Amino acid sequence: MMMKMLAEGGLSVVTDELRSADDDNPNGYFELEAVKRMSAGNVAWFADAEGKVVKVISALLEYLPSKFSYKIIFMEREIKEILASQLKMLTHRNETSRADEAEIEAQFRKHLEIVKPWLVRQPNMKILFVSYNKMLSEAAPLCEKILEFLGAPLDVSRMKAVPRRDLYRNRKDRV
């Protein structure tokens, strides 16, 4: 959702478009496969990404090269909703997960307990935490915060149109 919002706002987004929109994510994925290889030292693609928006999952943030400065919008969502969404996506792809949901939830919580304090201590990273859940009900004020945080001209009216309650299918009251 956030990547689509930033693109609609007028920012240049880096994506290889290998993974296109589908029933699980009608807004698209906005991913770049090279990001997944940062832990192996693959950061040559950074030269073409400067000043642009790149989607990086929280587990890979520690591999961002320290010679650059970053403004990170960290999307937060209820963990049970994340797990429900992932399970549904795996089911649609005919993939199965043998992992215990409670164990995955515990690992994810522990990961967040480590990565969030680490992020705020990084001198080359500015962080804005944004609630996915609040974005669906309070898009206008959160879009203004994003505008202020990024300090870039954005089309806020187009950004506010992206969060859609009809796409909020894996919510707490249904999990």
C-alpha positions as CSV (number, residue, x, y, z in Angstrom):
1,M,0.0,0.0,0.0
2,M,2.7,2.5,0.9
3,M,4.7,1.9,-2.2
4,K,1.6,2.5,-4.3
5,M,0.9,5.7,-2.3
6,L,4.4,7.0,-2.9
7,A,4.2,6.3,-6.6
8,E,0.8,7.9,-6.8
9,G,2.2,10.9,-4.9
10,G,4.7,11.4,-7.7
11,L,7.9,9.8,-6.4
12,S,10.1,7.6,-8.6
13,V,9.9,4.0,-7.5
14,V,12.5,1.3,-8.3
15,T,11.0,-2.0,-9.2
16,D,11.8,-4.8,-11.7
17,E,8.1,-5.5,-12.1
18,L,8.8,-9.3,-12.0
19,R,5.9,-9.8,-9.5
20,S,2.8,-8.2,-10.8
21,A,-0.5,-7.3,-9.1
22,D,-2.7,-10.3,-8.3
23,D,-5.7,-11.2,-6.1
24,D,-3.6,-11.1,-3.0
25,N,-2.2,-7.7,-3.7
26,P,-4.2,-5.8,-6.3
27,N,-2.1,-2.7,-5.9
28,G,1.0,-4.6,-6.9
29,Y,4.2,-5.6,-5.0
30,F,6.7,-2.9,-6.1
31,E,9.6,-5.2,-5.4
32,L,13.2,-5.4,-6.7
33,E,14.7,-8.9,-6.7
34,A,18.2,-7.4,-6.2
35,V,17.2,-6.2,-2.7
36,K,16.9,-9.8,-1.6
37,R,20.6,-10.3,-2.4
38,M,21.9,-7.4,-0.3
39,S,22.9,-9.8,2.5
40,A,25.3,-11.4,0.0
41,G,26.8,-8.0,-0.8
42,N,24.9,-7.3,-4.0
43,V,24.5,-3.5,-3.8
44,A,25.6,-2.4,-7.2
45,W,22.0,-1.5,-8.0
46,F,22.2,1.4,-5.5
47,A,23.8,3.7,-8.0
48,D,20.6,3.7,-10.0
49,A,18.3,4.0,-7.0
50,E,19.7,7.2,-5.4
51,G,16.8,9.6,-4.7
52,K,14.2,7.0,-5.5
53,V,11.9,4.8,-3.4
54,V,12.9,1.2,-2.9
55,K,10.9,-1.5,-0.9
56,V,13.1,-3.2,1.7
57,I,11.6,-5.7,4.2
58,S,12.6,-5.2,7.8
59,A,14.9,-8.2,7.9
60,L,17.1,-6.7,5.2
61,L,17.4,-3.2,6.6
62,E,20.7,-4.0,8.3
63,Y,22.3,-4.7,4.9
64,L,21.7,-1.2,3.5
65,P,25.1,0.3,2.8
66,S,26.1,2.7,5.5
67,K,27.6,5.2,3.1
68,F,24.1,6.4,2.1
69,S,21.5,8.3,4.0
70,Y,17.9,7.0,4.2
71,K,14.5,8.1,5.0
72,I,12.6,5.0,6.0
73,I,8.8,4.7,6.2
74,F,8.4,1.6,8.4
75,M,4.9,0.2,7.9
76,E,3.5,-1.5,11.0
77,R,0.6,-3.9,11.0
78,E,-1.0,-6.2,13.4
79,I,1.1,-9.4,13.4
80,K,-1.9,-11.7,13.3
81,E,-3.1,-9.9,10.1
82,I,0.4,-10.2,8.5
83,L,0.4,-14.0,9.3
84,A,-3.2,-14.4,7.9
85,S,-2.2,-12.5,4.7
86,Q,0.9,-14.6,4.2
87,L,-1.0,-17.9,4.8
88,K,-3.7,-16.9,2.3
89,M,-1.0,-16.0,-0.2
90,L,0.8,-19.3,0.2
91,T,-2.5,-21.1,-0.2
92,H,-3.3,-19.3,-3.4
93,R,0.1,-20.3,-4.7
94,N,-0.4,-23.9,-3.7
95,E,2.5,-23.6,-1.3
96,T,2.3,-24.9,2.2
97,S,3.9,-23.8,5.4
98,R,5.0,-26.4,8.0
99,A,5.9,-23.8,10.5
100,D,3.8,-23.3,13.6
101,E,1.9,-20.0,13.5
102,A,2.6,-19.3,17.2
103,E,6.3,-19.8,16.6
104,I,6.4,-17.6,13.6
105,E,4.5,-14.9,15.5
106,A,6.9,-15.1,18.4
107,Q,9.9,-14.9,16.0
108,F,8.4,-11.9,14.2
109,R,7.7,-10.1,17.5
110,K,11.3,-10.8,18.6
111,H,12.6,-9.5,15.3
112,L,10.7,-6.2,15.7
113,E,11.9,-5.8,19.3
114,I,15.5,-5.9,17.9
115,V,15.2,-4.1,14.5
116,K,13.1,-1.1,15.6
117,P,15.5,0.2,18.4
118,W,18.4,-0.6,16.0
119,L,16.9,1.6,13.3
120,V,16.4,4.6,15.5
121,R,20.1,4.4,16.6
122,Q,21.4,4.5,13.0
123,P,22.9,8.0,12.3
124,N,22.3,7.6,8.5
125,M,18.6,6.7,8.9
126,K,15.6,8.8,9.6
127,I,12.5,6.7,10.5
128,L,8.8,7.4,10.3
129,F,6.7,4.6,11.8
130,V,3.2,4.4,10.1
131,S,0.4,2.1,11.1
132,Y,-1.1,0.2,8.2
133,N,-4.3,-0.1,10.3
134,K,-4.6,3.7,10.9
135,M,-3.8,4.5,7.3
136,L,-7.0,2.8,6.3
137,S,-9.1,5.1,8.6
138,E,-6.9,8.2,8.9
139,A,-5.1,8.6,5.6
140,A,-5.2,12.4,5.4
141,P,-3.2,13.2,8.5
142,L,-0.8,10.4,7.9
143,C,-0.2,11.5,4.3
144,E,0.6,15.0,5.7
145,K,3.1,13.4,8.1
146,I,4.7,11.6,5.2
147,L,4.9,14.8,3.1
148,E,6.6,16.6,6.0
149,F,8.9,13.6,6.7
150,L,10.1,13.3,3.1
151,G,10.3,17.0,2.4
152,A,9.4,16.3,-1.3
153,P,6.5,17.7,-3.3
154,L,3.8,15.0,-3.3
155,D,0.3,14.8,-4.7
156,V,-1.4,14.1,-1.3
157,S,-4.9,13.8,-2.9
158,R,-3.7,10.9,-5.1
159,M,-1.9,9.3,-2.1
160,K,-5.1,9.5,0.1
161,A,-7.0,7.6,-2.6
162,V,-4.8,4.5,-2.4
163,P,-5.8,3.0,1.0
164,R,-9.0,1.1,0.3
165,R,-11.1,-0.6,3.0
166,D,-12.4,-3.2,0.5
167,L,-8.8,-4.5,0.2
168,Y,-8.5,-4.7,4.0
169,R,-9.4,-8.4,4.0
170,N,-7.1,-9.9,6.6
171,R,-8.1,-7.7,9.6
172,K,-8.2,-8.4,13.3
173,D,-12.0,-9.1,13.3
174,R,-11.6,-11.8,10.6
175,V,-8.4,-13.4,11.8
